[in-house]
Amino acid sequence: MIFDSDYRPGDVVSVRFGGVLRHYGVVTHGGRVVSNTRRHDGIVSQTMAEFARGRPVKWHGQKGSSGEYLASSRADRLLGREYDLTGSNCIDFARHAQGRKPTINQIARGTLMAFGDMLGARKPRR
């Protein structure tokens, strides 16, 4: 069993929601978790208890090669950014904070969005 005090800055953690889906976050200094969530319409910093909301937390460890300081710093720098399920979701956020390369799906989404922008103006976000 892992306790809150066992998590290190830069660790990726997740909680289950909707039965089979997972919500991902990155542990930062002070035991807080930074995550990109539709509930808060963007990237927020929460206590572990606020992140978990009574659900078991799964530890994924350090996934990138950037180390705890860089992963934590990247996560903190993104605070306040907007949530976008197709372009900036919790998995994309956790990968970026860890310094990992984008997945082929992220590259394809970005390419299609750029192509769409070239063809016509995008609708403004709410």
N, C-alpha and C positions, 0 to 999 in steps of 0.2 A: 504494500500500500504506500502511495506517495502522499506526503503531507504538503500543505501550502508552503512550508519553509524549505522543502526540498527542491522546489522549482528554481531554476536559475534564469537570469535575464537572457533572452534570445531563444528560450525553449518554446516550441510550438505545442499548444494544447487545444483540445476540442471537446465539445459536448454534443450529444445526440439530440436531434429535434426532428419532429415530423416522422418518427418511426425509423427511417433508414438514413436520413441525411445527417451531416455533421456541420457544426459551426466552429471555425478555427480562429485562434487568436495567438498573439505573441506575448510572452511574459516579459515585462520590463522591470527596471529597478524598483524596489519597494514592494515587490510581489503583485504589482498591478498587471492587468492584461489589456493589451490594445487590440481591438478587433474592428472589422468593417461590418457593420450590421444595419440591415434594413429597419430594424426596430428603432434605431436612433438616427436613421437616415445618413449614416456616414461612419467615419472612423472615430472611435471614442476610447477613452481609458477608463477601466472599471476595476473594482476590487475583484479578487478571484470569486468571491461569493456572488457578486452582481453578475459576473460573466456566466457562472454555472447555473444560477437560479434554481438551486436544489438538485441539479442533475449531476451524475458522476462525471468527473473530468478525466479525459484520457490524455496521457503524456506522450508526445511524439519526439521529444528530445530536440537536439539541434540538427536541423536538416541541411543547412548550408555550410559553407566553409568560411563565412565572414566573422564568426566568433560572436560572443555575447554582447560586447560593447557595440559593434556595428549593427547587429540585428535590432537591438534595443533602440539605438539612435535612429535607425531608419523608420522603425515603427512610430516613435515619438514625432518625427518630422512630418508624418502623414496625418496627424491628428486634425480633425475638422474637415477632411476631404469628403465629398459626397459618395454615397453608395450607388452602384449601378450593377445590377445582377449580371448583365452581359459583358460589362467591360471592367468592372472593378469590384469584385465580390470578395468574400472573406478568404477564399483559397488563393486568389491572385494576390491579395494583400500579404498573407503569410509568406508566400513564395518570394515576393519582392523584398520584404523585411529580411529574409534569410539570404538575400543576394543570389538567389537561384535564377537561372535563365527562364524566360517565358516559355510556356508550353506551346505546342503547335496550334492548339485551339485559341490561345490568347493572341498569337500572331495572326491567325486567320480572322479573328474578330476585329483586330485593329486594322487589318488590310481592308476588310469589307466596310468598316466605318469610315476610313479615309476615302475609299472609292465613292461611298455614298455622299460624303461631304463635297467631293469634286463635282458630282452630278447635280447637286442642288442644296439649298440651305436646309440645315437640320432644324427640326422643331425645337423651340426653346424648352429647357427643362423646367419643371415646376419647383 
